[in-house]
Every structure is written in C-alpha cells, then in structure tokens.
Amino acid sequence: MYPLIFRIFQPPPKKSLPASLPHVKLTPKALSLHNDETLILNLSHYKKDAAERLAKLLMLTRAQRLPFYVIDKFKFDLGLPYDYRLSLLPDFPDYFCICEMGFKDADGFEVFGLELVTWREEFAIPAVQEMADNIGKPRGRINFPMKFPNGFALVKRVKEWVEQWQDLPYISPYEDAFHLAPQSDQAEKWTVGVIHELLSLMISKKTERENIFCLGEYLGFGSRFKKALVHFPGIFYSSHKIRTQTVVLREAYKKNFLTEENPLVAMRYRYIRLMNTVMRRGRPIPAAWMLLAAFCSLMICLHHITDERQTKSV
C-alpha cells in the first residue's frame, strides 16, 4: 500500500529452523526523513523552543505542574521528542523537576509528573497579547481574532453580545481567575483565553478535542471548556475526520495553510507527501485514503528504532 515507506523482505533462512515469515522494514527514503527529523529535534535552539512551550503549559496550571499522563497527550502537538523525558528534560534542570503528584493511579501506583522549578515571568506573555502589543493596543482591552466561513453571518442580537463580550477586560491565562463566577461572561472570556493560549503552544495550532477536555477536567474547569468551544466557532474550529475530533485555532490558518512556520511541521508534511505517493507502472500517483492510519504506524516504527538505538548505546 505504501511502497515508498515500507518494504517487505524475506530474511535469510537459518540452519535447522523453518523458513520465517515475511518481514517489514522502512525504506531508505523513510529512514532518511527520520534522520532529518532527529537532527531538527537535537538542534539547541529547537530544544530551547520546545522547553519553553512545555514550561508555558505548566504555567497554565495553578500548581505549575502536571502529571505525565496529561503531558503525554500533548507531546506530539507540542513538538516534543518521543523520549522527551530522557532527551529534553535533563538539558533544562533550571526549568523542570520530576515530582510525585500526591495521588495514585487505578492500579495503586504513585503518579509522577513534571513541575516548574521557578515561575518564569518572561514566558507569561500570551500569544494574543503579543499580537495586541504589535498593533499598539492597550493591555487589558484585548479582543480575540474571529474568522467565520464564507456565508456565515451572526444575527444582530448575537453580534451585539459578541461585541460586548469582546469589550470585557482581558485576563491573562497565566493568572488565576477561578474566583470569578463560573457562569459569568468574564469567566468565559478567561476560559477562552486559556484554550486560545493552549492551542497557540501547539506547533500546528491544533490538538484533539479529548486532549483539551482532559486538561480542563484536571485543572477544574469541568464543562466550561466544552461550552467555550461551542459558543465561539469564530475562534475555534472543530474538525471531524477519521473518527478523530480536532480543535483548530482559526486565526493560525489562511486558506488551509499554517501561517507560522515550524521546522518540525514542515518535516511532518514531508512524511505525509511520501506516504501519499505510490508507484503505478513507474509513475507516482496519490494514495490519500488510510493516510492517517499509516502515519501512526510509521511514527510507532520510527520510535521503536530510536528506542533500540538508545538501548544499544547504553
């Protein structure tokens, strides 16, 4: 199905053993992409950017820490290495420390997580505030960019409410505003700000909806994340593909293209292009169906290769 990614081969027979079943390995092109990806992940400036994104994620929490099972849901979208606990965290001892979360999992084992060593004020600048600063807008009076599909129009009453809602004071997602009445418009604007900043930390400005809900439940937002995604389709777009529901930050895309460049995102598109090509009579033709499933299989295979290399090096 994907001959430019996978190659089926028959290993040489061994004496006194029956013939083995066909094996599968990655093609030289797939391995070359994997090596290029590894080079990107090992660049010092990329590691620093990844560590900053991870630190900001922890800063969105009141306790400035998260269990690993929550972080792991976002590690792909944050652009973290697959083995970030070994390959990234030791390089930033001033940023992170591993901690006990103070509760146990369903099997009775202690849950561990990641904690911010110290609050880093230089990181506590939301993306929407940076945009407002660039156009000289006063802090505290920040509006969220809204984009609607062609032909979509708000009724007058809803449009007036949105305008009033946008005029409410902006509270940074890095501040604790749980003292606000949960059902108030001001609390909802803060909730939207938390989700907006979360998606801004993702290298592709999107993540699965269940990841957002998992973080919201852990932080104590309850159903407020769900309501915010429904109430503000001009800020967040929900995509439903291949049984996966993904939340996308609308402002980050222009005509289906990501406006902010990231080397790892570009690398992943190279994977997809290779996966989306098959040879028929010596000519490349598109093969888009089952693309996501094959991509997941490819990532798992590459990660196993990384783990094996690390084991051998040890």
C-alpha positions as CSV (number, residue, x, y, z in Angstrom):
1,M,0.0,0.0,0.0
2,Y,2.9,2.4,0.8
3,P,5.9,1.1,-1.0
4,L,7.9,4.3,-0.6
5,I,7.6,3.9,3.2
6,F,7.6,0.1,3.9
7,R,9.4,-2.7,2.2
8,I,8.6,-6.4,2.6
9,F,11.5,-8.8,2.6
10,Q,12.3,-12.4,3.4
11,P,15.1,-12.8,5.9
12,P,17.8,-15.4,5.0
13,P,17.0,-18.9,6.3
14,K,18.8,-20.2,9.3
15,K,20.1,-23.7,9.7
16,S,17.8,-26.3,11.3
17,L,15.0,-23.7,11.5
18,P,11.8,-23.5,9.4
19,A,11.5,-20.6,7.0
20,S,10.5,-17.4,8.7
21,L,7.5,-15.3,7.8
22,P,8.0,-12.2,5.6
23,H,9.4,-9.2,7.5
24,V,8.7,-5.4,7.0
25,K,11.3,-2.7,7.2
26,L,11.4,1.0,6.4
27,T,12.7,2.2,3.0
28,P,15.9,4.3,2.7
29,K,13.7,7.3,1.9
30,A,11.7,6.9,5.1
31,L,14.8,6.4,7.2
32,S,16.3,9.5,5.6
33,L,13.3,11.5,6.7
34,H,13.6,10.1,10.2
35,N,17.3,11.1,10.4
36,D,16.4,14.6,9.2
37,E,13.7,14.8,11.9
38,T,16.2,13.6,14.6
39,L,18.6,16.4,13.5
40,I,15.9,19.0,14.0
41,L,14.9,17.7,17.4
42,N,18.6,17.8,18.5
43,L,19.2,21.4,17.5
44,S,20.0,23.5,20.5
45,H,17.6,26.3,19.5
46,Y,14.8,23.9,18.8
47,K,15.3,22.2,22.2
48,K,15.1,25.6,23.8
49,D,11.8,26.5,22.0
50,A,10.3,23.1,22.9
51,A,11.3,23.6,26.6
52,E,9.7,27.0,26.6
53,R,6.4,25.6,25.2
54,L,6.5,22.9,27.8
55,A,7.2,25.4,30.6
56,K,4.3,27.5,29.4
57,L,2.0,24.5,29.5
58,L,2.9,24.0,33.2
59,M,2.4,27.7,33.8
60,L,-1.2,27.5,32.7
61,T,-1.9,25.4,35.9
62,R,-2.3,26.9,39.3
63,A,0.2,24.4,40.9
64,Q,2.7,24.8,37.9
65,R,2.8,21.1,37.5
66,L,1.1,18.3,35.6
67,P,1.1,14.5,35.7
68,F,2.9,12.9,32.8
69,Y,-0.2,11.2,31.6
70,V,-1.6,14.7,30.8
71,I,1.6,16.0,29.3
72,D,1.9,12.9,27.1
73,K,-1.4,13.7,25.4
74,F,0.1,16.9,24.1
75,K,3.8,15.9,23.5
76,F,3.2,15.2,19.7
77,D,1.4,18.6,19.2
78,L,3.9,20.4,21.4
79,G,6.7,19.1,19.1
80,L,8.4,17.3,22.0
81,P,10.7,14.4,21.2
82,Y,9.1,11.0,21.7
83,D,11.5,10.3,24.5
84,Y,11.5,13.9,25.9
85,R,11.9,12.7,29.5
86,L,15.4,11.4,28.6
87,S,16.4,13.6,25.7
88,L,15.0,17.0,26.7
89,L,14.3,17.3,30.4
90,P,17.9,16.7,31.6
91,D,19.1,19.6,29.4
92,F,16.9,22.1,31.4
93,P,17.4,21.4,35.1
94,D,16.6,25.1,35.8
95,Y,13.2,24.7,34.2
96,F,11.8,21.3,35.3
97,C,11.9,18.7,38.0
98,I,10.1,15.4,38.2
99,C,7.7,15.2,41.2
100,E,5.2,13.0,42.9
101,M,1.6,14.2,42.2
102,G,0.3,13.1,45.6
103,F,-2.2,10.5,44.3
104,K,-2.2,7.0,42.9
105,D,-3.5,5.5,39.6
106,A,-6.1,2.8,39.2
107,D,-3.5,0.1,39.8
108,G,-2.4,1.7,43.1
109,F,0.9,3.0,41.7
110,E,2.2,6.5,42.6
111,V,1.6,9.0,39.8
112,F,4.5,11.1,38.8
113,G,4.6,14.4,36.9
114,L,6.6,17.4,35.9
115,E,6.9,20.6,37.9
116,L,8.2,24.0,37.1
117,V,11.3,24.8,39.2
118,T,10.6,28.5,39.3
119,W,8.0,30.8,37.7
120,R,9.4,32.4,34.6
121,E,7.8,35.8,34.1
122,E,9.4,36.3,30.7
123,F,7.3,33.3,29.4
124,A,4.0,34.6,30.9
125,I,3.0,36.7,27.8
126,P,0.0,35.2,26.0
127,A,0.1,35.0,22.2
128,V,-3.0,37.2,21.8
129,Q,-1.3,39.8,24.0
130,E,1.8,39.7,21.8
131,M,-0.4,40.4,18.7
132,A,-2.1,43.3,20.5
133,D,1.2,44.8,21.5
134,N,2.4,44.6,17.9
135,I,-0.5,46.9,16.8
136,G,-0.3,49.1,19.8
137,K,-3.5,48.1,21.5
138,P,-3.7,48.9,25.3
139,R,-3.2,45.9,27.6
140,G,-6.3,44.7,29.4
141,R,-8.6,45.6,26.4
142,I,-7.7,42.8,24.1
143,N,-10.1,41.2,21.5
144,F,-9.8,37.7,20.2
145,P,-9.5,37.5,16.4
146,M,-12.6,35.9,14.9
147,K,-12.9,34.3,11.4
148,F,-16.1,32.8,10.1
149,P,-16.7,30.6,6.9
150,N,-18.0,32.4,3.8
151,G,-21.7,32.9,4.1
152,F,-21.7,32.6,7.9
153,A,-23.4,35.7,9.5
154,L,-24.3,36.3,13.1
155,V,-27.8,37.5,13.8
156,K,-27.9,41.1,15.2
157,R,-28.6,40.1,18.8
158,V,-25.7,37.6,18.9
159,K,-23.4,40.1,17.1
160,E,-24.1,42.7,19.7
161,W,-23.5,40.3,22.6
162,V,-20.2,39.2,21.0
163,E,-19.1,42.8,20.7
164,Q,-19.9,43.4,24.4
165,W,-18.1,40.2,25.3
166,Q,-15.0,41.3,23.4
167,D,-15.0,44.6,25.3
168,L,-14.7,42.9,28.6
169,P,-11.3,43.2,30.4
170,Y,-8.8,40.6,29.2
171,I,-7.4,38.4,32.0
172,S,-4.2,36.5,31.1
173,P,-4.5,32.7,31.1
174,Y,-1.3,32.7,33.2
175,E,-3.4,34.4,36.0
176,D,-5.7,32.5,38.4
177,A,-9.3,33.7,37.8
178,F,-11.2,30.9,39.4
179,H,-12.6,33.4,41.9
180,L,-14.9,34.6,39.1
181,A,-18.5,33.3,38.9
182,P,-18.2,30.3,36.6
183,Q,-21.3,31.3,34.6
184,S,-20.3,34.9,34.1
185,D,-19.2,36.3,30.7
186,Q,-16.0,37.5,32.3
187,A,-15.1,33.9,33.4
188,E,-16.0,32.6,29.9
189,K,-13.6,35.1,28.3
190,W,-10.8,33.9,30.6
191,T,-11.7,30.3,29.8
192,V,-11.5,31.1,26.1
193,G,-8.1,32.8,26.7
194,V,-6.8,29.6,28.4
195,I,-7.8,27.4,25.4
196,H,-6.5,30.0,23.0
197,E,-3.1,30.1,24.7
198,L,-3.1,26.2,24.9
199,L,-3.6,25.9,21.1
200,S,-1.0,28.7,20.5
201,L,1.5,26.5,22.2
202,M,0.9,23.6,19.7
203,I,3.3,23.7,16.8
204,S,0.4,23.1,14.3
205,K,-2.0,25.2,16.4
206,K,-4.4,22.3,16.9
207,T,-4.9,19.2,19.0
208,E,-7.5,16.5,19.6
209,R,-10.6,17.7,21.4
210,E,-10.3,15.0,24.0
211,N,-6.8,16.3,25.0
212,I,-8.3,19.7,25.7
213,F,-11.1,18.1,27.8
214,C,-8.6,16.0,29.7
215,L,-6.6,19.1,30.7
216,G,-9.8,21.0,31.5
217,E,-11.0,18.3,33.8
218,Y,-7.7,18.1,35.6
219,L,-7.5,21.9,36.1
220,G,-11.0,22.0,37.4
221,F,-12.8,23.7,34.5
222,G,-15.4,21.0,34.3
223,S,-17.7,21.5,31.3
224,R,-16.5,25.1,30.7
225,F,-14.0,24.1,28.0
226,K,-16.8,22.2,26.2
227,K,-19.1,25.3,26.3
228,A,-16.4,27.7,25.1
229,L,-15.6,25.5,22.1
230,V,-19.3,25.5,21.1
231,H,-20.0,29.2,21.8
232,F,-17.1,30.6,19.8
233,P,-16.8,28.9,16.4
234,G,-15.2,32.1,15.1
235,I,-12.2,31.4,17.3
236,F,-12.1,27.6,17.4
237,Y,-12.8,25.3,14.5
238,S,-13.8,21.6,15.2
239,S,-12.7,19.2,12.5
240,H,-14.2,15.7,12.3
241,K,-12.0,13.3,10.3
242,I,-11.4,9.5,10.5
243,R,-13.2,9.3,13.9
244,T,-11.0,12.0,15.3
245,Q,-12.3,15.3,16.5
246,T,-9.6,18.1,16.4
247,V,-9.9,21.6,17.6
248,V,-8.1,24.2,15.4
249,L,-7.2,27.8,16.2
250,R,-8.8,29.6,13.2
251,E,-6.6,32.6,13.1
252,A,-3.5,30.4,12.7
253,Y,-4.6,29.3,9.2
254,K,-5.0,31.1,5.9
255,K,-6.6,29.1,3.1
256,N,-5.9,25.8,5.0
257,F,-2.2,26.7,5.4
258,L,-0.5,27.4,8.7
259,T,0.7,31.0,8.8
260,E,3.5,30.4,11.3
261,E,6.4,28.2,10.1
262,N,7.9,25.5,12.2
263,P,10.6,23.1,11.0
264,L,9.0,20.0,12.6
265,V,5.6,20.7,11.0
266,A,7.4,21.0,7.6
267,M,9.1,17.7,8.4
268,R,5.8,16.0,9.1
269,Y,4.4,17.3,5.8
270,R,7.4,15.6,4.1
271,Y,6.3,12.3,5.7
272,I,2.8,12.8,4.5
273,R,3.8,13.6,1.0
274,L,5.9,10.4,0.9
275,M,3.0,8.4,2.3
276,N,0.6,10.0,-0.1
277,T,2.6,8.7,-3.1
278,V,2.5,5.2,-4.6
279,M,4.1,3.9,-7.8
280,R,1.9,2.6,-10.6
281,R,3.8,1.5,-13.7
282,G,6.7,3.6,-12.6
283,R,4.7,6.8,-12.2
284,P,3.8,8.4,-8.8
285,I,0.1,8.8,-8.1
286,P,-1.7,10.0,-5.0
287,A,-3.0,7.5,-2.4
288,A,-4.7,9.5,0.2
289,W,-7.0,7.0,1.8
290,M,-5.9,5.4,5.1
291,L,-3.2,8.1,5.3
292,L,-3.7,8.8,9.0
293,A,-3.6,5.2,10.0
294,A,-0.4,4.6,8.0
295,F,1.2,7.8,9.5
296,C,0.5,6.5,13.0
297,S,2.1,3.1,12.1
298,L,5.1,4.9,10.7
299,M,5.6,7.0,13.8
300,I,5.5,3.9,16.1
301,C,8.0,2.1,13.9
302,L,10.4,5.1,13.9
303,H,10.1,5.4,17.7
304,H,11.0,1.8,18.1
305,I,14.1,2.4,16.0
306,T,15.0,5.3,18.3
307,D,14.5,3.2,21.4
308,E,16.6,0.4,20.0
309,R,19.5,2.8,19.2
310,Q,19.4,4.2,22.7
311,T,19.4,0.8,24.2
312,K,22.4,-0.2,22.1
313,S,24.3,3.0,23.0
314,V,23.7,2.3,26.7
